[in-house]
Amino acid sequence: MKTIKLIILLLPLTVWMGCKTPSPTIKQPSEAATIDSPKSAMVLGEKMHYIEKGRGEPIILIHGAIGDYNAWALQMDTLAQTHRAIAISRRYAWPNRQPSREDSFDCTVALHAKDLEAFMKEMNIPLAHLMGHSYGAMIALRTAIDHPEMVKSLILGEPVVESVISGTVRGDSLITDFRSSANAAVKLYKEGKDEATMRQFLRTVLGSDEIYDAVPQAVRDGWFQNLVEGICISETQDLASIPREELSQIEKPVLLIKGEYSPGVLKLVNDSLNVVLPNSKLKLLPNASHGLQGENPAEFNKYVVNFLNDLE
């Protein structure tokens, strides 16, 4: 049985410098993007679900907050033509076991990186390309620092690595605004106002909540399904956990992708990462905000395929 549950950020609706982006166009997955029923592996005492397709060198896809393995629905078929594409649902993400909203739990980058290391060992994958989006991109970076022998290359969609912009007037100002917006979402969540929480979360990462009304209810349901970890990430604020000095030691080839309409904090972080990382290249994804791979999948996939081909 094949299913599809597209729960990625689909529309370029960011507000930046007072200007709205063009009217959004919802990208619908084609039949070729359908996803087979997931498999699972035991990882540090937790059952981690994943989907895989294709053969060849492994490439592991790591989703961001309020997501799961479905975040890569529009990449799997393309990647599977030349690679063994494996999209994981991280700890706490659907359909894995999830904590209740009253629970206190660890959602740090370090724990997720340990999960990824353990997953690769459980799957007998000694070396892989890592592709991460947002918080997933931070996990990929942490893994490359801790276990460079397990990483062949990195493809990073807007990791929010605050350490590369902190200590500057503009960087500190953007971080303060970003954290204030995230804190507002946490407050609403604790008050039991889930729709208001989701709208605030979207304003934090996209600059606008217009997408909430533009997408089908099934998409919103998917976001809510994974909201508990998104709030943990917002509350923990682990975005400064990777020191600039450690980033500068990553020698692996890195492709950075930023959205044309992404919020200023994300653009500045990725511009700065491109300076700090010794072997990186930066691509601007047109007609996209932080949703990236769901907003402009054709161009996103082209960037990734060209990058991987250049490594051969």
NORCOR-V731337 format. One record per helix or strand. SS is the DSSP state (h for helix, s for strand). FROM is the first residue (numbers start at 1). TO is the last residue. Records with the same first field share a line. If there is no record, write none. Layout:
SS=FROM-TO + FROM-TO
This chain:
s=2-3 + 15-16 + 19-20 + 35-36 + 39-43 + 46-53 + 58-62 + 84-88 + 128-133 + 151-157 + 253-259 + 280-285
h=31-33 + 69-72 + 76-80 + 109-122 + 135-146 + 148-150 + 162-164 + 169-190 + 194-206 + 210-214 + 217-225 + 227-236 + 244-247 + 264-276 + 292-294 + 297-311
